[in-house]
Each structure stands twice: as structure tokens, then as C-alpha cells.
Amino acid sequence: MIAEEWGVEPGNVEIVGQFLVRDPVIEGVLTRMALEARNGSRSGQLYAESASGFVARHIIHSYSSLSKPPPRAGGLAARRLKAVLDYIEENLGQPIALHRLAELAGVSTRHFERAFRQALGVPPHAYVLRKRVTAARHLLLSQPTLAS
């Protein structure tokens, strides 16, 4: 499907991780699929095949490396944003203060919060939380004995 419709090798497409996102389109289709299966509908198989293709296309269109993020105006200069993101990555296991991030960016905390959100589409606290959860997931998957 990806190769035919987007002209890209499927192995070159990445589904971009989302944090605390609910997609009403996917929820609606999956709810309907569950209903069809539960009721033993004669058209259940046909609906499931059609709906599965639709959901796959929706995910690729909305959440993959093929989707086009909306352009963002403003934000932080690239080098300042990189310094902030590097600092966050290096200090995930430590407390991270908003004033320190603003200091790294060379702006006030109020301006930093607004500019960070413009640059990345999420507030700083949500970004840090998402990074921490991703790091914890990776750690637990790579070292399953930690969960014991």
C-alpha cells in the first residue's frame, strides 16, 4: 500500500510516536469494528478488511514520517533550541527547571514557554515528560529484570 500510494519503500516510513493523543477517527472505526464482530454481522469480514485499510492509511497520513507537520511561525533559533533539547536529553534523570531552559535559550521564562511551544508544538513540561516516558520504556524493554 505504501509503495503504491506514496511511492516510498515501506521500510523507509516511520510511525512518529505520539504522547497522550486520542484520535476520534481511529476510535470510531475500531468501535464499529468491535460492534460488527460482536454481532456476527455477515458483512463483518468485508467491513473489517475495508476499515483496516482505512485505519492504516489514516495512521500513515496523520502520524508517519510521510505526514507534513503544519508550519510553525516563531519559536526559538535552531542553535538555541538544539542547546535546550540536548540539555533535556542529558538530564532526563534529574530535575529540570524552566528557568534553566530559558537561560540556555537566552530568553525570559515567559518568552521561552511560548517560543518552545511554537517550535515543537508542545509545552516544555509535556516534552520532558514524553522524553522521560520514552527513555523509561526503552530501559524496561532493554533490561526486563528492572521491572521485577
Secondary structure, DSSP 8 states (H G I E B T S, - for coil): -HHHHH-S-GGG--B---SS---HHHHHHHHHHHHHHHHT-TTHHHHHHHHHHHHHHHHHHHHBTTS------S---HHHHHHHHHHHHHTTTS---HHHHHHHHTS-HHHHHHHHHHHHSS-HHHHHHHHHHHHHHHHHHH-GGGG-
